[in-house]
Amino acid sequence: MDEMNAWSVFLTTGAVLDYLKYTSIRNSRNDFLEESNEANNRRTDNLGNEYRGAR
């Protein structure tokens, strides 16, 4: 079930369980998008958190 279908089911039933299903789907999609953005924003010259002296 996709996010829009889950929302439609919730609107029809008004059931808490259906709302929880909708939010679960929405949150998993948002988590995936955040992970994707984090992977795309990584620097290739990342040296970690250790102290970097003058180059």
Backbone as ProteinMPNN parsed JSONL, in Angstrom:
{"seq_chain_A": "MDEMNAWSVFLTTGAVLDYLKYTSIRNSRNDFLEESNEANNRRTDNLGNEYRGAR", "coords_chain_A": {"N_chain_A": [[0.856, -1.175, 0.0], [0.554, 2.209, -0.817], [1.443, 5.584, 0.212], [-0.62, 7.466, -0.377], [-2.89, 5.821, -0.768], [-3.066, 4.689, 1.771], [-3.668, 6.979, 3.246], [-6.167, 7.616, 2.176], [-7.654, 5.4, 3.001], [-7.562, 5.82, 5.762], [-8.971, 8.276, 5.909], [-11.486, 7.401, 5.167], [-12.172, 5.461, 7.115], [-11.394, 6.504, 9.606], [-10.084, 5.272, 11.62], [-7.795, 4.657, 14.249], [-5.788, 2.735, 13.95], [-5.542, 2.627, 11.158], [-4.57, 5.198, 10.704], [-2.11, 4.99, 11.972], [-0.901, 3.096, 10.322], [-0.701, 4.646, 7.986], [1.05, 6.732, 8.876], [3.305, 5.207, 9.426], [4.069, 4.319, 6.875], [4.559, 6.82, 5.686], [6.638, 7.797, 7.325], [8.651, 5.887, 6.868], [9.213, 6.38, 4.191], [10.156, 9.008, 4.362], [12.423, 8.577, 5.95], [13.95, 7.072, 4.186], [14.399, 9.005, 2.178], [15.905, 10.89, 3.598], [18.207, 9.383, 4.198], [19.124, 8.966, 1.635], [19.711, 11.6, 0.85], [21.736, 12.173, 2.684], [23.722, 10.432, 1.814], [24.261, 11.506, -0.685], [25.347, 13.935, -0.011], [27.827, 13.591, 1.052], [31.269, 14.249, 1.503], [34.015, 13.715, -0.631], [36.581, 14.029, 0.233], [36.625, 13.604, 2.925], [38.075, 13.606, 6.021], [37.445, 12.685, 8.459], [36.816, 13.114, 12.0], [39.093, 13.764, 13.323], [41.744, 15.917, 14.47], [42.93, 18.28, 12.216], [45.913, 19.41, 11.102], [47.846, 22.203, 9.812], [47.862, 22.358, 6.321]], "CA_chain_A": [[0.0, 0.0, 0.0], [1.349, 3.436, -0.858], [1.064, 6.626, 1.168], [-1.917, 8.063, -0.73], [-3.936, 4.836, -0.48], [-3.18, 4.586, 3.224], [-4.367, 8.181, 3.704], [-7.57, 7.477, 1.754], [-8.28, 4.428, 3.901], [-7.756, 6.5, 7.051], [-10.057, 9.253, 5.784], [-12.747, 6.668, 5.085], [-12.498, 4.739, 8.35], [-11.136, 7.303, 10.8], [-9.539, 4.371, 12.634], [-6.446, 4.952, 14.721], [-4.883, 1.762, 13.345], [-5.302, 3.055, 9.783], [-3.695, 6.365, 10.764], [-0.777, 4.498, 12.311], [-0.353, 2.504, 9.095], [-0.332, 5.765, 7.12], [2.253, 7.406, 9.381], [4.42, 4.281, 9.279], [4.485, 4.394, 5.476], [5.119, 8.155, 5.456], [7.924, 7.906, 8.02], [9.66, 5.062, 6.209], [9.588, 7.091, 2.964], [10.982, 10.148, 4.766], [13.722, 8.054, 6.387], [14.687, 6.71, 2.98], [14.83, 10.231, 1.515], [16.973, 11.483, 4.402], [19.409, 8.581, 3.999], [19.578, 9.235, 0.273], [20.32, 12.926, 0.859], [22.994, 12.095, 3.416], [24.701, 9.767, 0.953], [24.6, 12.422, -1.767], [26.021, 15.118, 0.509], [29.12, 13.233, 1.641], [32.444, 14.785, 0.82], [34.966, 12.671, -0.995], [37.843, 14.249, 0.932], [36.337, 13.588, 4.356], [39.17, 13.055, 6.812], [36.939, 12.291, 9.764], [36.718, 14.142, 13.03], [40.358, 14.028, 13.987], [42.299, 17.247, 14.277], [43.734, 18.431, 11.012], [46.87, 20.5, 11.193], [48.012, 23.005, 8.605], [48.186, 21.548, 5.135]], "C_chain_A": [[0.898, 1.233, 0.0], [0.742, 4.486, 0.08], [-0.333, 7.198, 0.886], [-3.079, 7.103, -0.448], [-4.158, 4.699, 1.022], [-3.932, 5.786, 3.789], [-5.854, 8.098, 3.357], [-8.313, 6.505, 2.661], [-8.543, 5.087, 5.25], [-8.907, 7.501, 6.989], [-11.419, 8.57, 5.765], [-13.144, 6.072, 6.429], [-12.372, 5.607, 9.599], [-10.516, 6.488, 11.928], [-8.101, 4.736, 12.978], [-5.442, 4.004, 14.071], [-4.562, 2.148, 11.895], [-4.417, 4.294, 9.735], [-2.259, 5.944, 11.073], [-0.12, 3.824, 11.114], [0.117, 3.599, 8.151], [0.959, 6.425, 7.594], [3.484, 6.511, 9.266], [4.966, 4.325, 7.851], [5.16, 5.733, 5.197], [6.493, 8.288, 6.093], [9.002, 7.075, 7.355], [10.115, 5.716, 4.905], [10.499, 8.26, 3.311], [12.36, 9.699, 5.233], [14.579, 7.688, 5.192], [15.221, 7.952, 2.286], [15.965, 10.902, 2.27], [18.275, 10.721, 4.213], [19.996, 8.829, 2.617], [20.274, 10.589, 0.205], [21.656, 12.919, 1.585], [24.074, 11.469, 2.553], [25.15, 10.706, -0.161], [25.414, 13.622, -1.291], [27.369, 14.807, 1.155], [30.246, 13.825, 0.816], [33.402, 13.653, 0.522], [36.29, 12.827, -0.277], [37.661, 14.274, 2.445], [37.47, 12.893, 5.107], [38.726, 12.641, 8.204], [36.926, 13.454, 10.73], [38.04, 14.465, 13.7], [40.884, 15.42, 13.628], [43.157, 17.27, 13.015], [44.637, 19.635, 11.173], [46.928, 21.267, 9.886], [48.409, 22.085, 7.449], [49.276, 22.179, 4.337]], "O_chain_A": [[1.886, 1.29, 0.732], [-0.328, 4.287, 0.655], [-1.127, 7.39, 1.807], [-4.125, 7.519, 0.051], [-5.294, 4.605, 1.487], [-4.742, 5.637, 4.704], [-6.702, 8.474, 4.167], [-9.457, 6.75, 3.044], [-9.623, 4.93, 5.818], [-9.725, 7.568, 7.906], [-12.393, 9.108, 6.291], [-14.301, 6.161, 6.839], [-13.153, 5.464, 10.54], [-10.431, 6.958, 13.063], [-7.302, 5.077, 12.106], [-4.356, 4.431, 13.681], [-3.419, 2.006, 11.46], [-3.599, 4.433, 8.825], [-1.31, 6.481, 10.501], [1.086, 3.961, 10.911], [1.202, 3.504, 7.577], [1.866, 6.652, 6.793], [4.588, 7.004, 9.032], [6.179, 4.363, 7.645], [6.207, 5.783, 4.55], [7.413, 8.828, 5.479], [10.153, 7.504, 7.281], [11.289, 5.616, 4.548], [11.503, 8.485, 2.635], [13.357, 10.361, 4.947], [15.781, 7.953, 5.172], [16.371, 7.966, 1.847], [16.892, 11.428, 1.654], [19.336, 11.332, 4.081], [21.214, 8.893, 2.451], [21.32, 10.714, -0.432], [22.603, 13.579, 1.156], [25.218, 11.925, 2.558], [26.322, 10.691, -0.538], [26.1, 14.258, -2.091], [27.983, 15.693, 1.748], [30.175, 13.89, -0.411], [33.577, 12.742, 1.331], [37.055, 11.867, -0.18], [38.449, 14.891, 3.161], [37.777, 11.729, 4.849], [39.556, 12.283, 9.039], [37.013, 14.618, 10.338], [38.103, 15.349, 14.555], [40.507, 16.005, 12.613], [43.992, 16.394, 12.79], [44.164, 20.756, 11.359], [46.151, 21.01, 8.966], [49.198, 21.155, 7.615], [49.679, 21.639, 3.307]]}, "name": "protein", "num_of_chains": 1, "seq": "MDEMNAWSVFLTTGAVLDYLKYTSIRNSRNDFLEESNEANNRRTDNLGNEYRGAR"}
